[in-house]
Amino acid sequence: MTAWQERQGDLSSKCGGLARTLIRVEPTAYEWLVQADPRLRPLAFPTGGQAERFARLLAERISSRGEAAEVQVYDHRGALAGRVVVAPRGLPRSAHSRAPA
């Protein structure tokens, strides 16, 4: 089992067994990557803002299918800079939460 799959399992257990898709936004030297499925190549964006907007739209699309999604945004140091959890449609949405300072 990969670290990504272990993290997905941890997220599922934290949601009371509901499936949750993890969407990572992280920088490289020249672009920002959005990774939602470890089996597929990540999508590249020229700016972090564009990557985060796409990740949030993807999370909304996933929630419309009845599945929770979590967007995690990492900074250039590799630290978690912020996260957004989108509940499945029909359930209350969680507030935006920031990584501890």
NUVOTI-377311 format. One record per atom (N, C-alpha, C, O): residue number from 1; residue in one letter; atom name; x, y, z. Coordinates in nm, 2 decimals. Layout:
N
[node NUM,"a","CA",[X,Y,Z]],
...
END
This chain:
101
[node 1,"m","N",[0.09,-0.12,0.00]],
[node 1,"m","CA",[0.00,0.00,0.00]],
[node 1,"m","C",[0.09,0.12,0.00]],
[node 1,"m","O",[0.18,0.13,0.08]],
[node 2,"t","N",[0.06,0.22,-0.09]],
[node 2,"t","CA",[0.14,0.34,-0.10]],
[node 2,"t","C",[0.10,0.44,0.01]],
[node 2,"t","O",[0.00,0.42,0.08]],
[node 3,"a","N",[0.19,0.54,0.04]],
[node 3,"a","CA",[0.15,0.64,0.14]],
[node 3,"a","C",[0.03,0.71,0.10]],
[node 3,"a","O",[-0.05,0.75,0.19]],
[node 4,"w","N",[0.01,0.74,-0.03]],
[node 4,"w","CA",[-0.12,0.80,-0.08]],
[node 4,"w","C",[-0.24,0.72,-0.04]],
[node 4,"w","O",[-0.34,0.77,0.01]],
[node 5,"q","N",[-0.24,0.59,-0.06]],
[node 5,"q","CA",[-0.35,0.50,-0.03]],
[node 5,"q","C",[-0.37,0.50,0.12]],
[node 5,"q","O",[-0.49,0.50,0.17]],
[node 6,"e","N",[-0.27,0.50,0.20]],
[node 6,"e","CA",[-0.28,0.50,0.35]],
[node 6,"e","C",[-0.35,0.63,0.39]],
[node 6,"e","O",[-0.44,0.63,0.48]],
[node 7,"r","N",[-0.31,0.74,0.33]],
[node 7,"r","CA",[-0.37,0.87,0.36]],
[node 7,"r","C",[-0.52,0.87,0.33]],
[node 7,"r","O",[-0.60,0.93,0.40]],
[node 8,"q","N",[-0.55,0.81,0.21]],
[node 8,"q","CA",[-0.69,0.81,0.17]],
[node 8,"q","C",[-0.77,0.72,0.27]],
[node 8,"q","O",[-0.88,0.76,0.31]],
[node 9,"g","N",[-0.71,0.61,0.32]],
[node 9,"g","CA",[-0.78,0.53,0.42]],
[node 9,"g","C",[-0.80,0.61,0.55]],
[node 9,"g","O",[-0.90,0.60,0.61]],
[node 10,"d","N",[-0.70,0.69,0.59]],
[node 10,"d","CA",[-0.71,0.77,0.71]],
[node 10,"d","C",[-0.82,0.87,0.70]],
[node 10,"d","O",[-0.90,0.89,0.79]],
[node 11,"l","N",[-0.83,0.93,0.58]],
[node 11,"l","CA",[-0.94,1.03,0.56]],
[node 11,"l","C",[-1.07,0.97,0.57]],
[node 11,"l","O",[-1.17,1.02,0.62]],
[node 12,"s","N",[-1.09,0.85,0.51]],
[node 12,"s","CA",[-1.22,0.78,0.51]],
[node 12,"s","C",[-1.26,0.75,0.65]],
[node 12,"s","O",[-1.38,0.76,0.68]],
[node 13,"s","N",[-1.17,0.70,0.73]],
[node 13,"s","CA",[-1.20,0.67,0.87]],
[node 13,"s","C",[-1.24,0.79,0.95]],
[node 13,"s","O",[-1.33,0.79,1.04]],
[node 14,"k","N",[-1.18,0.91,0.92]],
[node 14,"k","CA",[-1.21,1.03,0.99]],
[node 14,"k","C",[-1.35,1.08,0.95]],
[node 14,"k","O",[-1.41,1.17,1.02]],
[node 15,"c","N",[-1.40,1.04,0.84]],
[node 15,"c","CA",[-1.53,1.08,0.79]],
[node 15,"c","C",[-1.64,0.99,0.83]],
[node 15,"c","O",[-1.75,0.98,0.76]],
[node 16,"g","N",[-1.62,0.91,0.93]],
[node 16,"g","CA",[-1.72,0.81,0.96]],
[node 16,"g","C",[-1.74,0.70,0.86]],
[node 16,"g","O",[-1.85,0.65,0.84]],
[node 17,"g","N",[-1.64,0.67,0.78]],
[node 17,"g","CA",[-1.65,0.57,0.68]],
[node 17,"g","C",[-1.68,0.62,0.55]],
[node 17,"g","O",[-1.68,0.54,0.45]],
[node 18,"l","N",[-1.72,0.74,0.53]],
[node 18,"l","CA",[-1.75,0.80,0.40]],
[node 18,"l","C",[-1.63,0.81,0.32]],
[node 18,"l","O",[-1.52,0.84,0.37]],
[node 19,"a","N",[-1.64,0.78,0.19]],
[node 19,"a","CA",[-1.52,0.79,0.10]],
[node 19,"a","C",[-1.49,0.94,0.09]],
[node 19,"a","O",[-1.58,1.03,0.08]],
[node 20,"r","N",[-1.36,0.98,0.09]],
[node 20,"r","CA",[-1.32,1.11,0.07]],
[node 20,"r","C",[-1.20,1.11,-0.03]],
[node 20,"r","O",[-1.11,1.04,-0.01]],
[node 21,"t","N",[-1.21,1.20,-0.13]],
[node 21,"t","CA",[-1.11,1.21,-0.23]],
[node 21,"t","C",[-1.01,1.32,-0.18]],
[node 21,"t","O",[-1.05,1.43,-0.15]],
[node 22,"l","N",[-0.88,1.29,-0.18]],
[node 22,"l","CA",[-0.78,1.39,-0.14]],
[node 22,"l","C",[-0.73,1.45,-0.27]],
[node 22,"l","O",[-0.69,1.38,-0.36]],
[node 23,"i","N",[-0.73,1.58,-0.28]],
[node 23,"i","CA",[-0.67,1.66,-0.39]],
[node 23,"i","C",[-0.56,1.74,-0.34]],
[node 23,"i","O",[-0.58,1.83,-0.25]],
[node 24,"r","N",[-0.44,1.72,-0.39]],
[node 24,"r","CA",[-0.32,1.79,-0.34]],
[node 24,"r","C",[-0.28,1.90,-0.44]],
[node 24,"r","O",[-0.28,1.87,-0.56]],
[node 25,"v","N",[-0.24,2.01,-0.39]],
[node 25,"v","CA",[-0.19,2.12,-0.47]],
[node 25,"v","C",[-0.05,2.15,-0.42]],
[node 25,"v","O",[-0.04,2.18,-0.30]],
[node 26,"e","N",[0.05,2.14,-0.50]],
[node 26,"e","CA",[0.19,2.16,-0.46]],
[node 26,"e","C",[0.27,2.22,-0.57]],
[node 26,"e","O",[0.25,2.19,-0.68]],
[node 27,"p","N",[0.37,2.30,-0.53]],
[node 27,"p","CA",[0.46,2.36,-0.62]],
[node 27,"p","C",[0.57,2.28,-0.66]],
[node 27,"p","O",[0.62,2.19,-0.59]],
[node 28,"t","N",[0.62,2.30,-0.78]],
[node 28,"t","CA",[0.75,2.25,-0.83]],
[node 28,"t","C",[0.84,2.37,-0.85]],
[node 28,"t","O",[0.80,2.49,-0.82]],
[node 29,"a","N",[0.95,2.35,-0.91]],
[node 29,"a","CA",[1.04,2.47,-0.94]],
[node 29,"a","C",[0.98,2.57,-1.04]],
[node 29,"a","O",[1.01,2.69,-1.03]],
[node 30,"y","N",[0.89,2.52,-1.13]],
[node 30,"y","CA",[0.84,2.60,-1.24]],
[node 30,"y","C",[0.69,2.61,-1.25]],
[node 30,"y","O",[0.64,2.69,-1.33]],
[node 31,"e","N",[0.62,2.53,-1.18]],
[node 31,"e","CA",[0.47,2.52,-1.19]],
[node 31,"e","C",[0.41,2.47,-1.07]],
[node 31,"e","O",[0.48,2.43,-0.97]],
[node 32,"w","N",[0.28,2.47,-1.07]],
[node 32,"w","CA",[0.20,2.41,-0.96]],
[node 32,"w","C",[0.13,2.29,-1.01]],
[node 32,"w","O",[0.07,2.30,-1.12]],
[node 33,"l","N",[0.12,2.19,-0.93]],
[node 33,"l","CA",[0.06,2.06,-0.97]],
[node 33,"l","C",[-0.07,2.03,-0.89]],
[node 33,"l","O",[-0.07,2.06,-0.77]],
[node 34,"v","N",[-0.17,1.98,-0.95]],
[node 34,"v","CA",[-0.29,1.93,-0.89]],
[node 34,"v","C",[-0.30,1.78,-0.91]],
[node 34,"v","O",[-0.30,1.74,-1.02]],
[node 35,"q","N",[-0.30,1.71,-0.80]],
[node 35,"q","CA",[-0.30,1.56,-0.80]],
[node 35,"q","C",[-0.42,1.51,-0.73]],
[node 35,"q","O",[-0.44,1.54,-0.61]],
[node 36,"a","N",[-0.51,1.44,-0.80]],
[node 36,"a","CA",[-0.63,1.39,-0.74]],
[node 36,"a","C",[-0.64,1.24,-0.74]],
[node 36,"a","O",[-0.71,1.18,-0.66]],
[node 37,"d","N",[-0.56,1.18,-0.83]],
[node 37,"d","CA",[-0.56,1.03,-0.84]],
[node 37,"d","C",[-0.41,0.99,-0.86]],
[node 37,"d","O",[-0.35,1.03,-0.96]],
[node 38,"p","N",[-0.35,0.91,-0.77]],
[node 38,"p","CA",[-0.21,0.88,-0.78]],
[node 38,"p","C",[-0.18,0.79,-0.91]],
[node 38,"p","O",[-0.07,0.78,-0.94]],
[node 39,"r","N",[-0.28,0.74,-0.97]],
[node 39,"r","CA",[-0.26,0.65,-1.09]],
[node 39,"r","C",[-0.25,0.74,-1.21]],
[node 39,"r","O",[-0.20,0.69,-1.32]],
[node 40,"l","N",[-0.29,0.87,-1.20]],
[node 40,"l","CA",[-0.28,0.95,-1.32]],
[node 40,"l","C",[-0.18,1.06,-1.30]],
[node 40,"l","O",[-0.14,1.09,-1.19]],
[node 41,"r","N",[-0.13,1.12,-1.41]],
[node 41,"r","CA",[-0.04,1.23,-1.41]],
[node 41,"r","C",[-0.11,1.35,-1.35]],
[node 41,"r","O",[-0.22,1.38,-1.38]],
[node 42,"p","N",[-0.03,1.43,-1.27]],
[node 42,"p","CA",[-0.09,1.55,-1.22]],
[node 42,"p","C",[-0.11,1.66,-1.33]],
[node 42,"p","O",[-0.04,1.65,-1.43]],
[node 43,"l","N",[-0.20,1.75,-1.31]],
[node 43,"l","CA",[-0.22,1.86,-1.40]],
[node 43,"l","C",[-0.13,1.98,-1.35]],
[node 43,"l","O",[-0.12,2.00,-1.23]],
[node 44,"a","N",[-0.07,2.05,-1.45]],
[node 44,"a","CA",[0.02,2.16,-1.42]],
[node 44,"a","C",[-0.05,2.29,-1.45]],
[node 44,"a","O",[-0.12,2.31,-1.55]],
[node 45,"f","N",[-0.02,2.39,-1.36]],
[node 45,"f","CA",[-0.07,2.53,-1.38]],
[node 45,"f","C",[0.05,2.62,-1.35]],
[node 45,"f","O",[0.14,2.59,-1.28]],
[node 46,"p","N",[0.04,2.74,-1.42]],
[node 46,"p","CA",[0.15,2.83,-1.41]],
[node 46,"p","C",[0.16,2.90,-1.27]],
[node 46,"p","O",[0.26,2.95,-1.23]],
[node 47,"t","N",[0.04,2.92,-1.20]],
[node 47,"t","CA",[0.04,2.99,-1.07]],
[node 47,"t","C",[-0.04,2.90,-0.97]],
[node 47,"t","O",[-0.12,2.81,-1.00]],
[node 48,"g","N",[-0.01,2.93,-0.84]],
[node 48,"g","CA",[-0.07,2.86,-0.73]],
[node 48,"g","C",[-0.22,2.89,-0.73]],
[node 48,"g","O",[-0.30,2.80,-0.70]],
[node 49,"g","N",[-0.26,3.01,-0.76]],
[node 49,"g","CA",[-0.40,3.05,-0.76]],
[node 49,"g","C",[-0.48,2.98,-0.86]],
[node 49,"g","O",[-0.59,2.93,-0.83]],
[node 50,"q","N",[-0.43,2.96,-0.98]],
[node 50,"q","CA",[-0.50,2.88,-1.08]],
[node 50,"q","C",[-0.51,2.74,-1.04]],
[node 50,"q","O",[-0.62,2.68,-1.06]],
[node 51,"a","N",[-0.40,2.68,-0.98]],
[node 51,"a","CA",[-0.41,2.54,-0.94]],
[node 51,"a","C",[-0.51,2.52,-0.83]],
[node 51,"a","O",[-0.59,2.43,-0.83]],
[node 52,"e","N",[-0.51,2.61,-0.73]],
[node 52,"e","CA",[-0.61,2.60,-0.62]],
[node 52,"e","C",[-0.75,2.62,-0.67]],
[node 52,"e","O",[-0.84,2.55,-0.62]],
[node 53,"r","N",[-0.78,2.71,-0.76]],
[node 53,"r","CA",[-0.91,2.73,-0.81]],
[node 53,"r","C",[-0.96,2.60,-0.88]],
[node 53,"r","O",[-1.07,2.56,-0.86]],
[node 54,"f","N",[-0.87,2.54,-0.96]],
[node 54,"f","CA",[-0.91,2.42,-1.03]],
[node 54,"f","C",[-0.94,2.31,-0.93]],
[node 54,"f","O",[-1.04,2.24,-0.94]],
[node 55,"a","N",[-0.85,2.30,-0.82]],
[node 55,"a","CA",[-0.87,2.20,-0.72]],
[node 55,"a","C",[-1.01,2.21,-0.65]],
[node 55,"a","O",[-1.07,2.11,-0.62]],
[node 56,"r","N",[-1.04,2.34,-0.62]],
[node 56,"r","CA",[-1.17,2.36,-0.55]],
[node 56,"r","C",[-1.29,2.33,-0.64]],
[node 56,"r","O",[-1.39,2.27,-0.60]],
[node 57,"l","N",[-1.28,2.36,-0.77]],
[node 57,"l","CA",[-1.38,2.32,-0.87]],
[node 57,"l","C",[-1.39,2.17,-0.88]],
[node 57,"l","O",[-1.51,2.12,-0.88]],
[node 58,"l","N",[-1.28,2.10,-0.88]],
[node 58,"l","CA",[-1.28,1.96,-0.88]],
[node 58,"l","C",[-1.35,1.90,-0.76]],
[node 58,"l","O",[-1.43,1.81,-0.77]],
[node 59,"a","N",[-1.32,1.96,-0.64]],
[node 59,"a","CA",[-1.38,1.92,-0.52]],
[node 59,"a","C",[-1.53,1.93,-0.52]],
[node 59,"a","O",[-1.60,1.85,-0.47]],
[node 60,"e","N",[-1.58,2.05,-0.57]],
[node 60,"e","CA",[-1.72,2.07,-0.59]],
[node 60,"e","C",[-1.79,1.96,-0.68]],
[node 60,"e","O",[-1.89,1.91,-0.65]],
[node 61,"r","N",[-1.72,1.93,-0.79]],
[node 61,"r","CA",[-1.77,1.83,-0.88]],
[node 61,"r","C",[-1.78,1.70,-0.81]],
[node 61,"r","O",[-1.88,1.62,-0.83]],
[node 62,"i","N",[-1.68,1.66,-0.74]],
[node 62,"i","CA",[-1.68,1.53,-0.66]],
[node 62,"i","C",[-1.79,1.53,-0.56]],
[node 62,"i","O",[-1.86,1.43,-0.54]],
[node 63,"s","N",[-1.81,1.64,-0.49]],
[node 63,"s","CA",[-1.92,1.65,-0.39]],
[node 63,"s","C",[-2.06,1.63,-0.46]],
[node 63,"s","O",[-2.15,1.58,-0.39]],
[node 64,"s","N",[-2.07,1.68,-0.58]],
[node 64,"s","CA",[-2.20,1.67,-0.65]],
[node 64,"s","C",[-2.23,1.52,-0.68]],
[node 64,"s","O",[-2.35,1.49,-0.71]],
[node 65,"r","N",[-2.13,1.43,-0.68]],
[node 65,"r","CA",[-2.15,1.29,-0.70]],
[node 65,"r","C",[-2.18,1.22,-0.57]],
[node 65,"r","O",[-2.19,1.10,-0.56]],
[node 66,"g","N",[-2.19,1.29,-0.45]],
[node 66,"g","CA",[-2.22,1.23,-0.33]],
[node 66,"g","C",[-2.10,1.19,-0.25]],
[node 66,"g","O",[-2.11,1.11,-0.16]],
[node 67,"e","N",[-1.98,1.24,-0.28]],
[node 67,"e","CA",[-1.85,1.20,-0.21]],
[node 67,"e","C",[-1.79,1.32,-0.16]],
[node 67,"e","O",[-1.79,1.43,-0.22]],
[node 68,"a","N",[-1.73,1.31,-0.04]],
[node 68,"a","CA",[-1.66,1.42,0.02]],
[node 68,"a","C",[-1.52,1.44,-0.05]],
[node 68,"a","O",[-1.47,1.34,-0.10]],
[node 69,"a","N",[-1.47,1.56,-0.04]],
[node 69,"a","CA",[-1.34,1.58,-0.10]],
[node 69,"a","C",[-1.26,1.68,-0.01]],
[node 69,"a","O",[-1.32,1.76,0.05]],
[node 70,"e","N",[-1.13,1.66,-0.01]],
[node 70,"e","CA",[-1.04,1.75,0.07]],
[node 70,"e","C",[-0.93,1.80,-0.02]],
[node 70,"e","O",[-0.86,1.73,-0.09]],
[node 71,"v","N",[-0.92,1.94,-0.02]],
[node 71,"v","CA",[-0.81,2.00,-0.10]],
[node 71,"v","C",[-0.71,2.04,0.00]],
[node 71,"v","O",[-0.73,2.11,0.10]],
[node 72,"q","N",[-0.58,1.99,-0.02]],
[node 72,"q","CA",[-0.47,2.03,0.06]],
[node 72,"q","C",[-0.37,2.11,-0.02]],
[node 72,"q","O",[-0.33,2.06,-0.13]],
[node 73,"v","N",[-0.33,2.23,0.03]],
[node 73,"v","CA",[-0.24,2.31,-0.05]],
[node 73,"v","C",[-0.11,2.32,0.03]],
[node 73,"v","O",[-0.11,2.35,0.15]],
[node 74,"y","N",[0.00,2.29,-0.04]],
[node 74,"y","CA",[0.13,2.29,0.02]],
[node 74,"y","C",[0.21,2.41,-0.03]],
[node 74,"y","O",[0.20,2.45,-0.14]],
[node 75,"d","N",[0.30,2.46,0.05]],
[node 75,"d","CA",[0.39,2.57,0.01]],
[node 75,"d","C",[0.52,2.52,-0.04]],
[node 75,"d","O",[0.54,2.40,-0.05]],
[node 76,"h","N",[0.61,2.61,-0.08]],
[node 76,"h","CA",[0.74,2.57,-0.14]],
[node 76,"h","C",[0.83,2.50,-0.04]],
[node 76,"h","O",[0.92,2.43,-0.08]],
[node 77,"r","N",[0.80,2.51,0.09]],
[node 77,"r","CA",[0.88,2.43,0.19]],
[node 77,"r","C",[0.83,2.29,0.21]],
[node 77,"r","O",[0.89,2.21,0.28]],
[node 78,"g","N",[0.71,2.26,0.15]],
[node 78,"g","CA",[0.65,2.13,0.17]],
[node 78,"g","C",[0.55,2.13,0.29]],
[node 78,"g","O",[0.50,2.02,0.32]],
[node 79,"a","N",[0.53,2.24,0.35]],
[node 79,"a","CA",[0.44,2.25,0.47]],
[node 79,"a","C",[0.30,2.27,0.42]],
[node 79,"a","O",[0.27,2.34,0.32]],
[node 80,"l","N",[0.20,2.21,0.49]],
[node 80,"l","CA",[0.06,2.23,0.46]],
[node 80,"l","C",[0.03,2.38,0.49]],
[node 80,"l","O",[0.04,2.42,0.60]],
[node 81,"a","N",[-0.02,2.45,0.38]],
[node 81,"a","CA",[-0.05,2.59,0.40]],
[node 81,"a","C",[-0.20,2.61,0.42]],
[node 81,"a","O",[-0.24,2.72,0.48]],
[node 82,"g","N",[-0.28,2.52,0.38]],
[node 82,"g","CA",[-0.42,2.53,0.40]],
[node 82,"g","C",[-0.50,2.41,0.35]],
[node 82,"g","O",[-0.44,2.33,0.27]],
[node 83,"r","N",[-0.62,2.40,0.39]],
[node 83,"r","CA",[-0.70,2.29,0.34]],
[node 83,"r","C",[-0.85,2.33,0.35]],
[node 83,"r","O",[-0.89,2.41,0.43]],
[node 84,"v","N",[-0.92,2.27,0.26]],
[node 84,"v","CA",[-1.07,2.29,0.24]],
[node 84,"v","C",[-1.13,2.15,0.23]],
[node 84,"v","O",[-1.09,2.07,0.15]],
[node 85,"v","N",[-1.23,2.13,0.31]],
[node 85,"v","CA",[-1.31,2.00,0.31]],
[node 85,"v","C",[-1.45,2.04,0.25]],
[node 85,"v","O",[-1.51,2.13,0.30]],
[node 86,"v","N",[-1.49,1.96,0.14]],
[node 86,"v","CA",[-1.62,1.98,0.08]],
[node 86,"v","C",[-1.70,1.86,0.11]],
[node 86,"v","O",[-1.66,1.75,0.06]],
[node 87,"a","N",[-1.81,1.88,0.18]],
[node 87,"a","CA",[-1.89,1.76,0.21]],
[node 87,"a","C",[-1.98,1.72,0.09]],
[node 87,"a","O",[-2.00,1.80,0.00]],
[node 88,"p","N",[-2.02,1.60,0.09]],
[node 88,"p","CA",[-2.11,1.56,-0.02]],
[node 88,"p","C",[-2.23,1.65,-0.02]],
[node 88,"p","O",[-2.28,1.69,0.08]],
[node 89,"r","N",[-2.29,1.67,-0.14]],
[node 89,"r","CA",[-2.41,1.75,-0.15]],
[node 89,"r","C",[-2.52,1.70,-0.06]],
[node 89,"r","O",[-2.54,1.58,-0.06]],
[node 90,"g","N",[-2.59,1.79,0.01]],
[node 90,"g","CA",[-2.69,1.74,0.10]],
[node 90,"g","C",[-2.65,1.74,0.24]],
[node 90,"g","O",[-2.73,1.73,0.33]],
[node 91,"l","N",[-2.52,1.74,0.27]],
[node 91,"l","CA",[-2.46,1.75,0.40]],
[node 91,"l","C",[-2.41,1.88,0.43]],
[node 91,"l","O",[-2.37,1.96,0.34]],
[node 92,"p","N",[-2.40,1.93,0.56]],
[node 92,"p","CA",[-2.34,2.06,0.59]],
[node 92,"p","C",[-2.20,2.07,0.54]],
[node 92,"p","O",[-2.12,1.97,0.56]],
[node 93,"r","N",[-2.16,2.18,0.49]],
[node 93,"r","CA",[-2.02,2.20,0.45]],
[node 93,"r","C",[-1.94,2.24,0.57]],
[node 93,"r","O",[-1.98,2.32,0.65]],
[node 94,"s","N",[-1.81,2.20,0.57]],
[node 94,"s","CA",[-1.72,2.24,0.68]],
[node 94,"s","C",[-1.67,2.38,0.64]],
[node 94,"s","O",[-1.66,2.42,0.52]],
[node 95,"a","N",[-1.63,2.45,0.74]],
[node 95,"a","CA",[-1.57,2.58,0.72]],
[node 95,"a","C",[-1.42,2.56,0.67]],
[node 95,"a","O",[-1.36,2.46,0.69]],
[node 96,"h","N",[-1.37,2.66,0.60]],
[node 96,"h","CA",[-1.23,2.66,0.56]],
[node 96,"h","C",[-1.15,2.65,0.68]],
[node 96,"h","O",[-1.17,2.73,0.78]],
[node 97,"s","N",[-1.05,2.57,0.68]],
[node 97,"s","CA",[-0.96,2.57,0.79]],
[node 97,"s","C",[-0.81,2.59,0.74]],
[node 97,"s","O",[-0.78,2.54,0.63]],
[node 98,"r","N",[-0.73,2.65,0.82]],
[node 98,"r","CA",[-0.60,2.68,0.78]],
[node 98,"r","C",[-0.51,2.59,0.86]],
[node 98,"r","O",[-0.54,2.55,0.97]],
[node 99,"a","N",[-0.39,2.57,0.81]],
[node 99,"a","CA",[-0.29,2.49,0.89]],
[node 99,"a","C",[-0.24,2.57,1.01]],
[node 99,"a","O",[-0.24,2.70,1.00]],
[node 100,"p","N",[-0.21,2.50,1.12]],
[node 100,"p","CA",[-0.16,2.58,1.23]],
[node 100,"p","C",[-0.04,2.65,1.20]],
[node 100,"p","O",[0.05,2.61,1.12]],
[node 101,"a","N",[-0.02,2.77,1.26]],
[node 101,"a","CA",[0.10,2.85,1.24]],
[node 101,"a","C",[0.22,2.80,1.31]],
[node 101,"a","O",[0.33,2.86,1.30]],
END
